[in-house]
Amino acid sequence: MLRHNWVLLVEDNPDHVALAVRALKKSGMAWHVVVARDGVEALACLQGPGSAGSVGPEALPALVLLDLKLPRVDGLEVLRQIRSDVRTHLLPVVVLSSSDEERDVVGAYSLGANSYVRKPLDFDAFVEAMRQIGGYWLGLREDVSGSDRG
């Protein structure tokens, strides 16, 4: 499945947005980052302009970095809708949350999250986490189409 070279970051905290974007840049990931500040924006971004279902797979991000605690529509509902849509059900979703509650971790994996990463509080640790996330999801792994990114 061909995807554009962009990442959807779904995060409502402006400080975490700035930190994640800075960490991705510092980690060497040159991918364009699109920010959705709540679940409604995230779903609209994945559906694209026009009517629902109008976006082809080529317009999907390479990766979704999804916070759980979001206004309007929470992250678990965003994940549920991603997995229930035939166009996005294989889209890689990494939950990037400050929550370490077992119910959040289990809930995310139960709904089909590809990975759950707790946001490190230290900037250097955050950069390293973003480097590892980017290195794997945007570099090493085989895409659904069988073509690799690296």
DAQUI-V210228 format. One record per residue. N is the residue number from 1. RES is the residue in three letters. PSI is psi in radians with two decimals (999 if undefined). Layout:
BEGIN
n:N res:RES psi:PSI
n:N res:RES psi:PSI
END
This chain:
BEGIN
n:1 res:MET psi:2.07
n:2 res:LEU psi:2.30
n:3 res:ARG psi:2.61
n:4 res:HIS psi:2.82
n:5 res:ASN psi:1.14
n:6 res:TRP psi:2.75
n:7 res:VAL psi:2.38
n:8 res:LEU psi:2.02
n:9 res:LEU psi:2.04
n:10 res:VAL psi:1.80
n:11 res:GLU psi:2.29
n:12 res:ASP psi:-0.30
n:13 res:ASN psi:2.00
n:14 res:PRO psi:-0.60
n:15 res:ASP psi:-0.70
n:16 res:HIS psi:-0.60
n:17 res:VAL psi:-0.89
n:18 res:ALA psi:-0.73
n:19 res:LEU psi:-0.78
n:20 res:ALA psi:-0.78
n:21 res:VAL psi:-0.78
n:22 res:ARG psi:-0.73
n:23 res:ALA psi:-0.71
n:24 res:LEU psi:-0.76
n:25 res:LYS psi:-0.79
n:26 res:LYS psi:-0.51
n:27 res:SER psi:-0.03
n:28 res:GLY psi:0.08
n:29 res:MET psi:1.97
n:30 res:ALA psi:0.26
n:31 res:TRP psi:2.53
n:32 res:HIS psi:2.35
n:33 res:VAL psi:2.15
n:34 res:VAL psi:2.29
n:35 res:VAL psi:2.26
n:36 res:ALA psi:2.24
n:37 res:ARG psi:-0.03
n:38 res:ASP psi:3.06
n:39 res:GLY psi:-0.58
n:40 res:VAL psi:-0.79
n:41 res:GLU psi:-0.70
n:42 res:ALA psi:-0.83
n:43 res:LEU psi:-0.67
n:44 res:ALA psi:-0.67
n:45 res:CYS psi:-0.68
n:46 res:LEU psi:-0.48
n:47 res:GLN psi:-0.47
n:48 res:GLY psi:3.13
n:49 res:PRO psi:2.67
n:50 res:GLY psi:-2.76
n:51 res:SER psi:2.78
n:52 res:ALA psi:2.44
n:53 res:GLY psi:0.10
n:54 res:SER psi:-0.17
n:55 res:VAL psi:2.26
n:56 res:GLY psi:2.95
n:57 res:PRO psi:-0.43
n:58 res:GLU psi:-0.31
n:59 res:ALA psi:0.05
n:60 res:LEU psi:2.66
n:61 res:PRO psi:2.84
n:62 res:ALA psi:-0.44
n:63 res:LEU psi:2.52
n:64 res:VAL psi:2.18
n:65 res:LEU psi:1.98
n:66 res:LEU psi:2.09
n:67 res:ASP psi:2.73
n:68 res:LEU psi:-0.72
n:69 res:LYS psi:1.56
n:70 res:LEU psi:2.63
n:71 res:PRO psi:2.82
n:72 res:ARG psi:-1.10
n:73 res:VAL psi:2.13
n:74 res:ASP psi:2.93
n:75 res:GLY psi:-0.63
n:76 res:LEU psi:-0.64
n:77 res:GLU psi:-0.66
n:78 res:VAL psi:-0.82
n:79 res:LEU psi:-0.76
n:80 res:ARG psi:-0.76
n:81 res:GLN psi:-0.63
n:82 res:ILE psi:-0.81
n:83 res:ARG psi:-0.37
n:84 res:SER psi:-0.12
n:85 res:ASP psi:2.19
n:86 res:VAL psi:-0.52
n:87 res:ARG psi:-0.50
n:88 res:THR psi:0.02
n:89 res:HIS psi:-0.37
n:90 res:LEU psi:0.03
n:91 res:LEU psi:2.22
n:92 res:PRO psi:2.21
n:93 res:VAL psi:2.09
n:94 res:VAL psi:2.06
n:95 res:VAL psi:2.18
n:96 res:LEU psi:1.70
n:97 res:SER psi:2.69
n:98 res:SER psi:-0.13
n:99 res:SER psi:2.34
n:100 res:ASP psi:0.31
n:101 res:GLU psi:2.34
n:102 res:GLU psi:-0.66
n:103 res:ARG psi:-0.59
n:104 res:ASP psi:-0.76
n:105 res:VAL psi:-0.87
n:106 res:VAL psi:-0.73
n:107 res:GLY psi:-0.75
n:108 res:ALA psi:-0.83
n:109 res:TYR psi:-0.63
n:110 res:SER psi:-0.54
n:111 res:LEU psi:0.01
n:112 res:GLY psi:0.30
n:113 res:ALA psi:2.45
n:114 res:ASN psi:-0.46
n:115 res:SER psi:2.71
n:116 res:TYR psi:2.06
n:117 res:VAL psi:2.20
n:118 res:ARG psi:2.30
n:119 res:LYS psi:2.10
n:120 res:PRO psi:2.55
n:121 res:LEU psi:-0.51
n:122 res:ASP psi:2.35
n:123 res:PHE psi:-0.81
n:124 res:ASP psi:-0.69
n:125 res:ALA psi:-0.62
n:126 res:PHE psi:-0.77
n:127 res:VAL psi:-0.76
n:128 res:GLU psi:-0.72
n:129 res:ALA psi:-0.76
n:130 res:MET psi:-0.65
n:131 res:ARG psi:-0.79
n:132 res:GLN psi:-0.74
n:133 res:ILE psi:-0.88
n:134 res:GLY psi:-0.75
n:135 res:GLY psi:-0.69
n:136 res:TYR psi:-1.00
n:137 res:TRP psi:-0.48
n:138 res:LEU psi:0.02
n:139 res:GLY psi:-1.16
n:140 res:LEU psi:-0.66
n:141 res:ARG psi:2.69
n:142 res:GLU psi:2.36
n:143 res:ASP psi:2.90
n:144 res:VAL psi:-0.61
n:145 res:SER psi:-0.21
n:146 res:GLY psi:-0.14
n:147 res:SER psi:2.34
n:148 res:ASP psi:2.90
n:149 res:ARG psi:-0.27
n:150 res:GLY psi:999
END
